[in-house]
């Protein structure tokens, strides 16, 4: 056996050996890159390229997203994991500056708690090279990244590449959550039934005296009038379709409603339940087109544009596809900037972005025909755009599949700091305006306030004229 002195000399030589130190750094970086990758090296397809993590890009101080070797984006990871990945990358590359410098600041909240802590400097960074500060009024670009925030927004979990046990765990959680959700909904239904029993008995008593209980409704006469107009319009549309006439009905509310001929409906008849904003737009003489928008963490969300088909020229099919995940990069000097807008400078329509509420979609603004807010604004001379948040009717991501738990590792913060800027950026790029009007309801109001907070995306406030 070697002597203790000899063993100590060998260990000292290994520690001081630059080649061994470089190998250890490369090994540590490879392990961290694999831990945050889309797939492990054994799961990757040689023809598709590497999916290993190469850098963490800080979108906000608390939202570092993973960039993979093939150029893709993965959802946000905890700050500590992102800092570790970038530090190991800097050590391997031999650079002193961080690959992606996080920004933020320590600022006291109203309850006296301080948001943000100073991260340890990179081992490769020399003394005095840090530009971070914990001054409350420090500029965001020179301040430290908060490593903690309000308990309402806990750090997101790290799932890593899919494994068999992780798949089994996710399926188990999905089954348990589906059962618990079903019981929760059944409890709500049962409570509603119990609460409605007195009203049902009262209505039965009124009907027993040959009276209509609906007459007690505050807008009963208006509802009755609109129902009659709707039935007359449906009958007129069906009659025209049966006769194969060439004239288009003037409207759905009867001939007594004056029409200027500018908006000509191309759909009509009995109103089925259709998951298509364009169908309801065509019922009032408008139409809709859908754009794919990529967020900065790789999610693909839908942006719907309402327009009058008689005075709007749609862009080519490739113009509806998603662009780069980077936001606010289009400028008026770009060749494709606002190329789809055929209006003269003096007749351009000001853009309005409308965001929906909790458990809703953009269709919530389009479900009452001409009385819908989206259609009313479109016919009033505005350029109306409807945004859908991530993972709605058709959840999509550039890299992840529906069954991947990372597809669902987000909360309302990501909806505010990722979805909203991506939608605003695309609307401004398509319309050529420097600002837009933002209309929000319920959940989208919350996500906008989250996005406008100091440590989140306050820069989007410069893109909003009225909220």
Buried (B, 14 or more C-beta within 10 A) or exposed (E): EEEEEEEEEEEEEEEEEEEEEEEBBEEBBBEBBBBBBBBBEEEBEEEEEBBBBBBBBBBBBBBBBBBBBBEBBBBBBBBEBBBBBBBBBBBBEEEEEBBBEBBBBBBEEEEEEEBBEBBEBBEBBEEEEBEBBBEEEBEBEBBBBBBBBEEEBEBBEEBBBBEEEBEEEBEEEEEEEEEEEEEEEEEEEEEEEEEEEEEEEEBEEBEEEEEEEEEEEEEEEEEEEBEEBBEBBBEBBEEBEEEEEEEBBBBBBBEEEEBEEEBBBBBBBEBEEEEEBBBBBBBBBBBBBBBBBBBBBBBBBBBBBBBBBEEBEBBEEEBBEBBEBEBBEBEEEEEEBBBBBEBEEEEBBBBBBBBBBEEBBBBBBBEBBBEBBBBBBBBEEBBBBBBBBBBBEEBBBBBBEEEBBBBBBBBBBBBBBBBBBBBBBBBBBBBBBEBBBBBBBBBBBBBBEBBBBEBBBEEBEEBBBEE
